[in-house]
């Protein structure tokens, strides 16, 4: 059994979706699924997490519509289930967006700790006009959105871009 391809974008706006994203491991599962389906065993191995833990958190993501069953395969007397993201990109909107940022950044920090090579991480505070900040956000969004997946034979990379205004 194989389901249709994931959507290009999914708007994350409901309380149920934000609640499902309330744990850093769920973000990491979404990172790991990237553009490619995987089994619970494959995800557990790549994230160094127990299969039961992965199964539980995948179930929460699936119930919220963020992960879907991609296909099933018959193997040695059993059935392998492959999961994938419901969309290639998620757009965060609404009241839960700010609350979710902390959990998402915890997941990114865990990914960075276990990453290979030297990640690029630049933090800069600079004074900008409102218009400059809007333009920067727009350009960064366009740059990230324009990236094309190079295929399953290439290494997976995480990309995070943010423009924010610190408290005064």
Beta strands, then each sheet from edge to edge (+ up, - down):
strand 1: 7-12
strand 2: 67-75
strand 3: 78-85
strand 4: 87-92
sheet 1: 1+ 4+
sheet 2: 2+ 3-
end
